[in-house]
Amino acid sequence: MPRIRKISIILSSIFILVGCAVGPNFKKPEYKANEQFRTITATDTSLNMQWWNFYNDPILDTLIVKALNNNKNLLMAAARIQQAKANLGMVRSDQFPKFNINAGILGGNYFGGNYLGNTNQFNWGVTPELNWELDFWGKFRRASEAARANLVSSIYGHRSIQMSLIADIAKNYFLLLDYKRRLVIAKNTYEARDSSELIIQARYDRGYAPEIDLNQAQIQTAISQSQIPVYERSIATLENNISVLLGENPHEIVTNGDLFDFPIPDTIPSAVPSLLLKRRPDILAAEADLHEQVARVGVAQAMRFPSFTIGGGIGIASNFSLIGLGWNVGATLFGPLFQFNKNKRRMEVEKFKADEVAFKYEQTVLQAFEEVENNLITIQKLKEELEARSKHMTAAQNAEKLSLERYNKGVTSYLEVLESQKQSFDAQLQYTRIYQELLSYYILLYKSLGGGWITPEELKEAQDKNILYKEYIIPYHDLPAKERRKAEKEAKKKAKAEKKSSKK
């Protein structure tokens, strides 16, 4: 009994030590955000929808679906998730015993330093082996923790690329409509100026108009004509860019209607600033990166302590005259003694890296707040500018019409007509540009707020799992097992609390 008790104490001590892990435990970074944005504070539940759908354009929806399925950067990000999953499994395996087998056969007439003459001797053996480094200091567990955090970071990185891709497709789509609208303006202007030139040419031939008027008309016609290939080139290059985003060879992109067919949204979506810390994938990826690096500090610290390895083997060996069963078991202790502070410096390097990643997290948060603030103020000011541009365009088009009538009646010079035409042309181009930017910035605002479900399948899956709430925006199946359990537990707790409050 005393011997059994001693063995129990030793084994218990081993498991207690193995249960420890040196190094700092990760704590979720606390960042004090402002209680409201500078421009708007109202929350909007539409953040949980597919935010590009509010333009209700089936062609845009089709382009986005194609991009989500075929974009090469997105496929590379998905491959990185699979790499992280495989790496996590590989790192986890270091915690467990390793079993190997050695087998061999040797023959000849020279053994043990003796020549056997015509006698041939053969030896063979089969030996399974066990090798297990006990994780006393949590080196392997910290490494697994780091690998798990890397997986979470890759998932959020994939999500971030998805959202950026959707925004890029929508923004380029509206820019394409903008260029096509400008091309129409350029063609209409060219046709109008070409007709005016013909009239002035006829008046010049009859001696009613001076040559300077004819030259000015020819100049304006050539200027408007030169704008047509400029916009045709811009359309072609933008179509090629969109094609690459779709993961396809360059080709023509069919659009639906005119730029002005898309109405400007009436409301501005927003959310409280602190919500960005829970839903923006780039912030969540930065947080996971910090978790990974903190865990690597623990790995480096564990390497400063001795490692304890258990090994053994059992096997069969024979020289064809005698067959025997052999075994061995043992333990080794490896401890760093004098390495001139190499291990200490390694740990310090990892600590300083953790400081760097922490600052990177804070910088990511600051940039996220800046992005939202900039998009909010840009939308508000673009609306004001669009209203002014509309008045400018209406007045300029009317002035162009009146100037031409005045010139035809001989009331004014052709210089007034030229200036009015130039003002009208520029006003139309500026109006369509601002209109396109306003549509695009709504997309960028939704993207910067970090909300929305990428596909209807994600939304349905979240509803089926009863975890559709703001803290989780990534697909349920992509959450690590621990996070899934946590999500389900919190969702059930929330549902139970809501049920109690409804009864009251």
C-alpha positions in Angstrom: 0.0 0.0 0.0 2.7 2.6 0.8 4.3 1.9 -2.6 1.0 2.3 -4.4 0.4 5.6 -2.4 3.8 6.9 -3.5 3.1 6.1 -7.1 -0.3 7.8 -6.9 1.3 10.9 -5.4 4.0 11.0 -8.1 1.4 10.5 -10.9 -0.9 13.2 -9.4 2.0 15.6 -9.2 2.9 14.9 -12.8 -0.7 15.6 -14.0 -0.9 18.8 -11.8 2.4 20.1 -13.4 1.2 19.1 -16.8 -2.0 21.0 -16.2 0.0 24.3 -15.6 0.9 26.7 -18.4 3.5 29.4 -18.0 3.2 32.8 -19.7 0.5 35.4 -19.6 -3.2 34.5 -20.2 -4.9 36.5 -22.9 -7.3 39.2 -21.8 -9.6 40.8 -24.3 -8.3 44.3 -25.0 -10.5 47.1 -23.6 -10.9 50.1 -25.8 -12.9 53.0 -24.6 -14.9 54.2 -27.6 -16.9 57.4 -27.7 -20.6 57.0 -26.8 -21.6 58.4 -30.2 -20.3 59.4 -33.6 -19.8 63.0 -34.4 -22.6 63.2 -36.9 -25.3 60.6 -36.1 -26.1 58.1 -33.3 -29.3 56.3 -34.2 -29.0 52.5 -34.7 -30.4 50.8 -37.7 -31.5 47.1 -37.8 -30.9 47.0 -41.5 -27.2 46.6 -40.7 -28.0 42.9 -40.4 -29.3 42.6 -43.9 -27.5 42.1 -47.2 -26.8 45.8 -47.5 -26.1 45.9 -51.2 -29.7 44.7 -51.8 -31.3 48.0 -51.0 -30.5 49.1 -54.6 -32.6 46.2 -55.8 -30.6 45.6 -59.0 -30.5 41.9 -60.1 -27.4 42.5 -62.3 -25.5 43.9 -59.3 -26.6 41.0 -57.2 -25.4 38.5 -59.8 -22.0 40.2 -60.1 -21.6 40.0 -56.3 -22.5 36.3 -56.2 -20.0 35.6 -59.0 -17.3 37.4 -57.2 -17.9 35.7 -53.9 -17.6 32.3 -55.7 -14.7 33.0 -58.0 -12.6 35.9 -56.9 -9.0 34.7 -56.6 -8.1 36.8 -53.6 -11.1 35.4 -51.7 -10.2 31.8 -52.8 -6.7 32.4 -51.4 -8.2 33.6 -48.1 -10.3 30.5 -48.0 -7.2 28.4 -48.6 -5.5 30.2 -45.7 -8.4 29.1 -43.4 -7.8 25.5 -44.4 -4.1 25.9 -43.8 -4.8 27.3 -40.4 -7.1 24.4 -39.6 -4.5 21.9 -40.7 -1.8 23.7 -38.7 -4.0 23.6 -35.6 -4.4 19.9 -35.9 -0.6 19.5 -36.5 0.3 21.6 -33.5 -2.2 19.9 -31.2 -0.6 16.5 -32.0 2.6 17.6 -30.2 0.8 17.1 -26.8 0.3 13.4 -27.3 2.6 10.4 -27.3 4.3 9.5 -30.5 4.5 5.8 -31.6 7.0 4.7 -34.1 8.3 1.3 -35.4 11.8 0.2 -36.3 12.3 -2.9 -38.3 15.4 -4.2 -40.1 17.4 -7.2 -41.3 21.1 -7.6 -41.6 23.1 -10.5 -43.1 26.7 -11.4 -43.9 29.7 -13.4 -42.8 31.3 -10.7 -40.7 29.8 -9.9 -37.2 31.2 -8.6 -34.0 34.6 -8.0 -35.5 34.9 -11.7 -36.4 35.2 -13.3 -39.8 32.9 -16.3 -40.0 34.3 -17.8 -43.2 31.7 -19.7 -45.2 29.1 -19.3 -42.5 26.4 -16.6 -43.2 24.7 -14.9 -40.3 21.4 -13.1 -40.4 19.8 -10.9 -37.8 16.3 -9.2 -37.9 14.3 -7.3 -35.5 10.9 -5.4 -35.1 10.6 -2.7 -32.4 7.6 -0.5 -31.7 8.8 2.7 -29.9 7.1 5.2 -27.7 8.3 8.8 -27.2 6.3 11.3 -25.2 7.5 14.8 -24.1 5.3 15.7 -21.1 3.9 19.2 -21.4 4.9 20.4 -17.9 5.1 24.1 -18.6 2.3 24.3 -21.2 4.5 24.8 -24.2 2.4 22.7 -26.5 -0.9 24.0 -25.1 0.3 27.6 -25.6 1.3 26.7 -29.2 -2.1 25.2 -29.7 -3.7 28.3 -28.3 -1.7 30.4 -30.7 -2.7 28.2 -33.7 -6.3 28.4 -32.7 -6.1 32.2 -32.5 -4.5 32.1 -36.0 -7.4 30.1 -37.3 -9.9 32.7 -35.9 -7.8 35.5 -37.5 -7.9 33.8 -40.8 -11.7 33.4 -40.6 -12.2 37.0 -39.9 -9.6 37.9 -42.5 -11.6 36.0 -45.1 -14.7 37.8 -43.9 -13.0 41.2 -44.3 -12.0 40.3 -47.8 -15.6 39.3 -48.6 -16.9 42.6 -47.4 -14.2 44.6 -49.2 -14.9 42.7 -52.4 -18.7 43.4 -52.2 -18.0 47.1 -51.7 -15.5 47.1 -54.6 -17.9 45.4 -57.0 -20.8 47.8 -56.1 -18.5 50.9 -56.2 -17.1 49.9 -59.6 -20.5 49.1 -60.9 -21.8 52.6 -60.1 -18.6 54.1 -61.5 -19.3 52.1 -64.7 -22.8 53.6 -64.9 -21.3 57.0 -64.2 -18.8 56.6 -67.1 -21.6 55.4 -69.4 -23.7 58.4 -68.4 -20.8 60.8 -69.1 -20.4 59.1 -72.5 -24.0 59.8 -73.3 -23.5 63.5 -72.2 -20.4 63.7 -74.4 -22.2 62.3 -77.4 -25.2 64.5 -77.0 -23.0 67.5 -76.6 -21.0 66.6 -79.7 -24.1 66.2 -81.8 -25.5 69.5 -80.6 -22.2 71.3 -81.3 -21.8 69.6 -84.6 -25.2 70.9 -85.6 -24.4 74.4 -84.5 -21.2 74.3 -86.4 -23.1 73.4 -89.6 -25.4 76.3 -89.1 -22.5 78.7 -88.4 -20.7 77.3 -91.5 -23.7 78.1 -93.6 -24.0 81.6 -92.1 -20.2 82.2 -92.7 -20.5 81.0 -96.3 -23.3 83.7 -96.8 -21.3 86.4 -95.1 -23.6 86.6 -92.0 -21.0 85.3 -89.5 -17.3 86.2 -89.0 -14.6 83.5 -89.4 -13.8 83.7 -85.7 -17.3 82.4 -84.9 -16.7 79.5 -87.2 -13.3 78.7 -85.7 -14.7 78.8 -82.2 -17.5 76.5 -83.2 -15.1 74.1 -84.7 -12.9 74.1 -81.5 -15.9 73.3 -79.3 -17.0 70.5 -81.6 -13.6 69.0 -81.6 -13.4 69.3 -77.8 -16.7 67.5 -77.2 -15.7 64.9 -79.9 -12.4 64.2 -78.1 -14.2 63.4 -74.8 -16.0 60.4 -76.4 -12.9 58.1 -76.8 -11.8 59.2 -73.3 -15.0 57.8 -71.7 -15.0 54.7 -74.0 -11.5 53.9 -72.8 -12.5 54.4 -69.2 -15.5 52.1 -69.6 -13.4 49.4 -71.2 -10.6 49.4 -68.6 -13.2 49.5 -65.7 -15.0 46.5 -67.3 -11.7 44.7 -67.3 -11.2 45.5 -63.7 -14.6 44.2 -62.7 -14.0 41.1 -64.7 -10.9 40.3 -62.8 -12.7 40.9 -59.5 -15.2 38.3 -60.7 -12.4 35.9 -61.3 -13.0 35.9 -65.1 -11.1 37.0 -68.2 -11.8 40.6 -69.3 -15.1 41.0 -70.9 -18.0 43.5 -71.4 -20.1 44.1 -68.3 -23.8 44.5 -69.0 -25.5 47.1 -66.8 -29.1 47.7 -65.9 -30.5 51.0 -67.0 -29.1 54.4 -66.2 -27.3 55.8 -63.2 -30.2 58.0 -62.3 -32.5 55.0 -62.1 -30.9 54.2 -58.7 -32.5 56.4 -56.0 -30.5 58.0 -53.3 -31.4 56.4 -49.9 -33.4 58.6 -47.5 -31.8 57.5 -44.3 -28.3 57.1 -43.1 -27.5 53.8 -41.4 -25.4 54.0 -38.3 -24.6 52.3 -35.0 -23.0 53.1 -31.6 -19.2 53.2 -31.9 -18.6 50.3 -29.4 -20.5 48.0 -31.7 -17.7 48.3 -34.2 -15.5 46.4 -31.8 -17.8 43.4 -32.0 -18.7 43.3 -35.6 -15.9 44.6 -37.8 -13.9 41.7 -39.1 -10.7 43.6 -39.4 -10.9 44.5 -35.7 -11.8 41.0 -34.7 -8.9 39.7 -36.8 -6.5 42.1 -35.1 -7.7 40.9 -31.7 -7.1 37.3 -32.7 -3.6 38.3 -33.9 -2.9 39.7 -30.5 -4.2 36.6 -28.8 -1.9 34.5 -31.0 1.1 36.6 -30.1 0.4 36.5 -26.3 0.2 32.7 -26.5 3.6 32.7 -28.3 5.1 34.5 -25.3 4.0 31.5 -23.2 5.7 29.2 -25.7 9.0 31.1 -25.4 8.8 31.2 -21.7 8.2 27.5 -21.5 11.3 26.9 -23.5 13.4 28.3 -20.7 12.5 25.4 -18.4 13.6 21.7 -18.5 11.7 19.2 -20.7 10.9 15.7 -19.5 10.5 12.9 -22.0 9.3 9.3 -21.5 10.4 6.7 -24.0 10.3 3.0 -24.4 10.1 0.1 -26.7 9.2 -3.6 -27.0 10.2 -5.8 -29.8 11.2 -9.2 -31.2 14.7 -9.9 -32.5 16.3 -13.0 -34.0 19.5 -14.3 -35.5 17.6 -17.3 -36.9 19.0 -19.5 -34.2 17.4 -17.7 -31.2 14.3 -15.6 -31.0 13.7 -13.3 -28.0 11.4 -10.6 -26.8 13.1 -7.4 -25.7 11.9 -4.3 -24.0 13.2 -1.0 -22.6 11.7 2.0 -20.9 13.3 5.1 -19.6 13.0 8.9 -19.1 15.2 11.8 -20.1 15.5 15.2 -18.7 16.8 18.0 -20.9 17.3 21.4 -19.3 19.0 24.5 -20.7 21.9 25.6 -18.5 24.2 28.1 -20.1 23.1 29.5 -23.5 24.2 33.1 -22.8 20.6 34.4 -22.3 19.4 33.1 -25.7 16.1 31.7 -24.3 15.6 34.8 -22.2 16.1 37.1 -25.2 13.7 34.9 -27.2 11.0 35.5 -24.7 11.7 39.2 -24.7 11.4 39.3 -28.5 8.0 37.7 -28.3 6.9 40.1 -25.6 7.9 43.1 -27.7 6.1 41.5 -30.6 3.0 41.3 -28.4 3.4 45.1 -27.7 3.6 45.8 -31.4 0.5 43.7 -32.2 -1.4 45.4 -29.3 -0.6 48.8 -30.8 -1.6 47.5 -34.2 -5.0 46.5 -32.7 -5.5 50.0 -31.3 -4.5 51.5 -34.7 -7.0 49.3 -36.4 -9.7 50.4 -34.1 -8.8 54.1 -34.6 -8.8 53.6 -38.4 -12.2 51.9 -38.2 -13.7 54.9 -36.3 -12.1 57.3 -38.7 -13.5 55.4 -41.7 -17.1 55.5 -40.3 -16.8 59.1 -39.4 -15.4 60.1 -42.8 -18.2 58.1 -44.6 -20.9 59.7 -42.5 -19.7 63.2 -43.0 -19.0 62.6 -46.7 -22.6 61.4 -47.3 -24.1 64.4 -45.6 -21.9 66.9 -47.5 -22.3 65.0 -50.8 -26.1 65.4 -50.4 -25.7 69.1 -49.9 -23.3 69.3 -52.9 -25.7 67.3 -55.1 -28.5 69.7 -54.4 -26.3 72.6 -55.3 -25.1 70.8 -58.4 -28.6 70.1 -59.5 -29.4 73.8 -59.4 -26.2 74.6 -61.2 -27.0 72.1 -64.0 -30.5 73.3 -64.5 -29.4 76.9 -64.7 -26.5 76.1 -67.0 -28.7 74.2 -69.4 -31.2 77.0 -69.5 -28.5 79.6 -70.0 -27.1 77.6 -72.9 -30.5 77.5 -74.6 -31.1 81.2 -74.0 -27.6 82.2 -75.2 -28.1 80.3 -78.5 -31.4 82.1 -79.0 -29.9 85.5 -78.3 -27.0 84.7 -80.7 -29.4 83.6 -83.5 -31.3 86.9 -83.0 -28.1 88.9 -83.2 -28.4 90.2 -79.6 -25.1 88.8 -78.3 -21.7 87.5 -79.5 -20.8 83.9 -80.0 -18.4 84.1 -77.1 -21.5 84.1 -74.7 -22.7 80.9 -76.4 -19.4 79.2 -76.1 -19.2 80.0 -72.4 -22.7 78.8 -71.8 -22.1 75.6 -73.6 -18.9 74.9 -71.6 -20.8 75.7 -68.3 -23.6 73.3 -69.3 -21.3 70.5 -70.3 -19.2 70.7 -67.1 -22.3 71.0 -64.9 -23.8 67.8 -66.3 -20.5 65.9 -65.8 -20.1 67.2 -62.2 -23.7 66.3 -61.3 -23.4 62.7 -62.5 -20.0 62.4 -60.7 -21.5 63.5 -57.4 -24.5 61.3 -57.9 -22.3 58.3 -58.4 -20.1 59.1 -55.4 -23.1 59.4 -53.2 -24.4 56.0 -54.2 -20.9 54.5 -53.6 -20.4 56.1 -50.2 -23.6 54.5 -48.9 -22.1 51.1 -49.8 -18.8 52.1 -48.2 -20.7 53.2 -45.0 -22.4 49.9 -44.6 -19.1 48.1 -45.2 -17.3 50.3 -42.6 -20.0 49.6 -40.0 -19.2 45.9 -40.4 -22.7 44.6 -40.5 -24.7 42.3 -42.8 -24.9 38.7 -43.7 -23.0 37.7 -46.9 -25.5 35.1 -48.1 -29.1 34.1 -47.4 -27.8 30.7 -46.3 -25.7 32.3 -43.6 -28.8 34.2 -42.3 -31.0 31.1 -42.3 -28.3 29.0 -40.6 -27.9 31.6 -37.9 -31.7 31.7 -37.3 -31.8 27.9 -37.2 -29.0 27.9 -34.6 -30.7 30.7 -32.7 -27.6 32.8 -32.5 -28.6 35.8 -34.7 -27.4 38.7 -32.6 -24.9 41.5 -33.1 -21.9 39.9 -31.4 -21.5 37.3 -34.1 -21.4 38.2 -37.7 -19.3 35.3 -39.1 -21.0 32.1 -40.4 -21.8 29.7 -37.6 -20.0 26.8 -39.2 -16.8 28.9 -39.3 -16.8 29.5 -35.6 -14.4 27.4 -33.6 -16.1 24.7 -31.5 -15.5 26.7 -28.3 -17.0 29.8 -29.7 -20.0 27.9 -31.1 -20.8 26.5 -27.6 -20.4 30.0 -26.1 -22.7 31.5 -28.7 -25.4 28.9 -28.2 -25.1 29.2 -24.4 -25.4 33.0 -24.6 -28.3 32.8 -27.1 -30.2 30.4 -24.8 -29.6 32.7 -21.8 -30.8 35.7 -23.8 -33.9 33.8 -25.0 -34.7 32.7 -21.4 -34.4 36.3 -20.1 -36.7 37.6 -22.9 -39.2 34.9 -22.1 -39.3 35.9 -18.4 -39.6 39.6 -19.2 -42.5 38.9 -21.6 -44.4 37.0 -18.9 -44.1 39.9 -16.5 
